Amino acid sequence: MTQAAEHDLVLVVDFGAQYAQLIARRVREARVYSEIVPHTTPVAEMLARRPKAIVLSGGPSSVYEEGAPAIDQALFTSGTPVFGMCYGFQLMARGLGGEVAHTGAREYGRTSVSVSSEGTLLADVPAEHTVWMSHGDSVVAAPAGFDVLASTDKTPVAAFEDVGRGLAGVQWHPEVLHTEHGQKVLEHFLVQIAHCRQTWTMVNIVEEQIEKIREQIGERGQAICGLSGGVDSAVAAAIVQRAIGDRLTCVYVDHGLMRQGESEQVERDFVAATGADLKVVDAEKQFLDALAGVSDPEEKRKIIGREFIRVFEAAEAEVLGEAAAAGDKVAFLVQGTLYPDVVESGGGAGTSNIKSHHNVGGLPDDLEFELVEPLRTLFKDEVRLVGEQLGLPPEIVWRQPFPGPGLGIRIIGEVTRERLDILREADAIAREELTRAGLDRDIWQFPVVLLADVRSVGVQGDHRTYGHPVVLRPVTSEDAMTADWARLSYDVLERISTRITNEVREINRVTVDITSKPPGTIEWE
């Protein structure tokens, strides 16, 4: 993955922090391009990419633990500006001759910090403000040449800088929203100390991607893009359509696993916004036949991914039969892969493959397309901004994330037409009430899960019933890597529950999932 030559690059070194992606996003919000690298990456390899600055993330370890993640000390004398946060701050202090002590005084959560000297890093930051801490060791003496800028009741050295060498750090987490003035502190490092140019803007992203795609596909190449109904594939297709025009054919595979009204919306809104050539394939029977009798979640994902590619190959032959006769061929497959997909599928810093994304890790070996992934370096919030830049309607740009396998992984048990119809009714009610309450943009995602293999006793209309439970799973998140359950008001939950049990005959119990991620994933399967 390479960034355009016009942009400065900041590398975020991941020491196992749950916030590494958040740091990378905050750097980009400062209009500077960033990427995440594992702490195991050799420093020489990092420096070979000529980063304008390097940020060392936090992490769960103590710098004194045997086997704790380390960094080659050559980094600090390389001349490349470095910013340490939490664990990264302690690595820098210790590596340059300062003192880190296991004092036994722990600081977790909101902590008051006192600024004794603003310096460059903490300029225009209040002398007393609240930050987010998470550490058990403390820096008790700064390295020679560093100015100590701040302290807390338990940490004598909570921030320092050596502007001449381009080195600075803080004990707290400036990237989290709980830290006051965190973005300002990060920008002071990036702009005032590391002298990064703030060129990473949505206009630039769109223009650069269009140019890259023209170069990749060439003057005669043709591309095919699978629309899912979501923002990612729609934005990816819109960028490619800008680049190559009618040499892009969009295929919407109606696999029968979509929510109520979504297929019609894709056909109407996307074509109206882009003028793209759209082919709709009714493949419901093919998918449901393949899923018959299958209950295992991972097997369901793989089947859906496999059938998706098969439909694509059939669509390629049909859509471009004439072009094939003339010697042309669909050589490129456009996908809406995002940066979190890449990281979560094992492309990041020592991550495990949490689940197979069929748009990253589940493609067959004999795939005949070269992939075009214009969003591969972007986070979801950046994709939405690009979509707005391209003129896509709000209904597409602000649609809640929806999994590629659709409702197939929101049914616990076998996927059948009857079960899909039951879930579609319940899901539509939940979404209607969320919209009515004005919460669409506050809630990141709102899966409704049908426990199809479970029956619960109920009473409806004075009759004993033996229906299915559904689970409401409203969550808030910034990037889907971590999520918290959304505190919907009891009134909204009551309206959803009452309507579902009144209007969907097969459902007699509504529950709410109040598990955060981690430990639970957003989807149930």
Salt bridges, closest charged atoms under 4 A:
ASP8 OD1 - ARG197 NH2 2.93
GLU29 OE2 - ARG25 NH2 3.81
GLU29 OE2 - ARG26 NH1 3.01
GLU35 OE1 - ARG49 NH2 2.97
GLU107 OE1 - HIS135 NE2 2.77
ASP137 OD1 - HIS102 ND1 2.50
ASP162 OD2 - ARG165 NE 2.74
GLU175 OE2 - HIS173 ND1 2.93
GLU208 OE2 - HIS7 NE2 2.71
ASP232 OD1 - LYS380 NZ 2.87
GLU262 OE2 - ARG259 NH2 2.91
GLU262 OE2 - ARG399 NH2 2.79
ASP269 OD1 - ARG268 NE 3.20
GLU284 OE1 - ARG417 NH2 2.83
ASP289 OD2 - LYS285 NZ 2.72
GLU307 OE2 - ARG306 NH2 2.97
GLU307 OE2 - ARG310 NH1 3.10
GLU316 OE2 - LYS329 NZ 2.69
GLU318 OE2 - LYS279 NZ 2.95
ASP328 OD1 - ARG220 NH2 2.63
ASP341 OD1 - HIS357 ND1 3.81
GLU344 OE2 - LYS355 NZ 3.67
GLU344 OE2 - LYS517 NZ 3.79
GLU368 OE1 - LYS329 NZ 3.36
GLU373 OE1 - ARG376 NH1 3.01
ASP381 OD2 - ARG25 NH2 2.59
GLU382 OE1 - ARG28 NH1 2.70
ASP421 OD1 - ARG424 NH2 3.17
ASP427 OD2 - ARG431 NE 2.79
GLU432 OE1 - ARG499 NH1 2.99
GLU433 OE2 - ARG436 NH1 3.51
GLU433 OE1 - ARG495 NE 3.11
GLU433 OE2 - ARG499 NH1 2.93
ASP453 OD1 - ARG419 NH2 3.58
GLU478 OE1 - ARG25 NH1 2.91
GLU478 OE1 - ARG26 NH2 3.47
ASP484 OD2 - ARG487 NH1 2.93
GLU503 OE2 - ARG499 NE 2.83
GLU506 OE2 - ARG505 NH2 3.53
ASP513 OD2 - ARG473 NE 3.26
GLU523 OE2 - ARG410 NH2 2.73
GLU525 OE1 - LYS300 NZ 2.84
